[in-house]
Amino acid sequence: MTDEREITLTINGTEHSVEVEPRRLLVHVIREDLDMTGTHIGCDTGNCGACTVLKDGEPIKSCLMFATQADGSEIMTVEGMEELPEAEGELHPLQEGFREEHGLQCGYCTPGMLMSGKALLDENPDPDEAEIREAISGNLCRCTGYQNIVTSIEYAAEKLEGEPAAADGGTVTAAQQFDCGVEDCCGGPSTEYDHLEGADPQFENVDAEGDTQ
């Protein structure tokens, strides 16, 4: 007779009670018992990171954890990202970043990358490139060369910080935000050249007529 235990997992905000064998891996419970196949299985040895999920806010490789070890835990999978407030009913900024910055090709590593990226941004909202690369170092990608994945996470960081994202994922400068230049119209500056002051050192001494002081 198989020895099974009842465990409780709260996944993406919904509580689930499941009967599992003590040796059953968390990734198999997520994918097969609960039908959340967004979490991928790659190497089955913990090297590739495709199975990464968040357990109580920390990224873990679900192929290396028995389901019973996660009993009572809060688990987040890639399916839960669209339910987060910052997704605003559409794509989460990380998902949007991977789309806009071409952070995926075959897509197999993407769910794990998104989970690692989210854990990073939750802890460090403004990471530099080295910090991003360290955070995703446990996730392998055979397609992209990683640069676009880094750029995708930078895109999400800027959007989550409330800064407008440029088309290339960079930060929009003050000059780029300039609108029509008419006072009290569209919230623009009061004169044609006011927006240039402070935007770039070369414009610090420009007067309202555009002449150098």
SVG drawing of the C-alpha trace seen along z (x, -y; Angstrom):
<svg xmlns="http://www.w3.org/2000/svg" viewBox="-8 -86 37 88">
<polyline fill="none" stroke="black" stroke-width="0.4" points="0.0,0.0 1.4,-3.4 2.1,-5.7 0.6,-9.1 0.4,-12.3 -2.0,-15.2 -0.3,-18.5 -1.5,-22.0 0.0,-24.4 -1.2,-27.9 -0.3,-28.4 -0.9,-31.8 -3.2,-32.7 -5.4,-29.6 -5.1,-26.9 -4.8,-23.3 -4.9,-20.1 -3.3,-17.1 -2.3,-13.6 1.3,-12.9 3.9,-10.2 6.7,-11.4 9.2,-11.0 7.1,-13.0 8.8,-16.1 7.2,-19.6 7.5,-20.2 5.4,-17.0 2.7,-18.1 2.6,-21.5 2.5,-20.2 0.7,-16.9 -1.5,-17.1 -2.5,-20.8 -2.2,-21.1 0.0,-24.2 2.3,-23.4 3.9,-26.8 6.6,-25.5 8.9,-23.5 11.1,-20.5 14.5,-20.6 17.5,-18.7 15.8,-17.1 19.1,-17.7 18.8,-21.3 21.2,-22.7 19.1,-24.4 16.6,-26.4 13.6,-25.8 11.6,-24.6 12.2,-27.7 9.2,-28.9 8.9,-31.2 8.5,-29.6 7.5,-32.1 9.1,-34.7 12.4,-32.9 13.3,-31.4 13.8,-27.6 14.2,-24.8 11.1,-22.7 12.8,-19.6 15.0,-19.5 12.3,-19.8 9.9,-17.1 6.4,-18.4 6.1,-17.5 8.9,-19.9 6.7,-22.7 3.7,-21.8 2.0,-25.0 4.1,-27.2 3.0,-30.1 4.1,-29.1 4.1,-31.4 4.4,-30.1 4.5,-32.0 0.7,-31.6 0.3,-33.9 2.1,-36.9 -0.9,-38.2 -2.9,-38.3 -0.4,-40.7 -1.5,-44.3 1.4,-45.6 0.1,-43.6 -3.1,-45.7 -5.0,-42.8 -2.6,-42.4 1.1,-41.4 3.3,-41.8 6.1,-44.3 8.6,-41.5 6.6,-39.6 6.2,-42.8 9.9,-43.3 10.7,-39.9 8.3,-40.5 9.5,-44.1 13.2,-43.3 13.1,-39.9 14.2,-38.1 13.1,-34.7 13.5,-32.5 12.4,-28.9 10.8,-30.0 11.7,-26.9 13.8,-28.7 11.5,-31.8 9.2,-30.8 12.2,-30.1 13.9,-33.3 10.7,-35.3 10.6,-33.8 14.2,-34.6 13.8,-38.1 10.8,-38.7 12.6,-37.6 15.4,-39.9 13.2,-43.0 11.2,-42.3 14.5,-42.5 16.3,-45.0 14.1,-47.3 17.0,-49.0 19.6,-46.3 22.6,-47.0 23.7,-44.6 26.1,-42.6 23.3,-42.1 20.9,-40.9 23.4,-38.5 24.1,-37.1 20.4,-36.7 19.8,-34.6 23.1,-32.7 21.2,-29.5 19.0,-29.7 20.5,-28.3 19.5,-29.5 20.6,-27.9 19.2,-30.5 19.5,-34.1 23.1,-34.7 21.5,-36.3 22.0,-39.9 18.3,-40.4 17.2,-38.7 19.2,-41.2 17.7,-44.1 14.2,-42.7 14.7,-42.7 16.1,-46.3 13.0,-47.3 10.8,-45.9 12.8,-47.6 12.3,-51.0 8.6,-50.4 8.0,-49.2 9.9,-52.3 7.4,-54.5 9.8,-55.8 8.6,-55.8 10.4,-53.2 12.1,-54.2 11.6,-51.9 15.1,-50.4 14.3,-49.7 16.4,-52.7 15.2,-55.7 13.4,-58.5 15.3,-61.8 13.7,-65.1 14.2,-66.4 12.5,-63.3 9.5,-63.9 9.0,-67.4 5.6,-67.9 4.3,-71.1 6.1,-73.9 3.0,-76.0 2.3,-77.2 -0.6,-75.3 -1.0,-73.1 -0.5,-69.3 1.5,-70.0 4.4,-71.2 7.0,-73.8 6.2,-77.5 8.6,-78.3 10.0,-76.5 13.4,-76.1 12.5,-75.8 12.5,-72.0 16.2,-72.0 17.4,-73.5 18.6,-70.6 18.1,-68.1 21.7,-68.3 24.7,-70.4 25.0,-72.0 21.6,-73.7 22.2,-75.1 22.8,-78.7 20.1,-78.8 17.6,-81.6 13.9,-81.7 14.8,-82.7 17.3,-79.9 20.3,-82.2 23.4,-81.3 23.7,-83.6"/>
</svg>
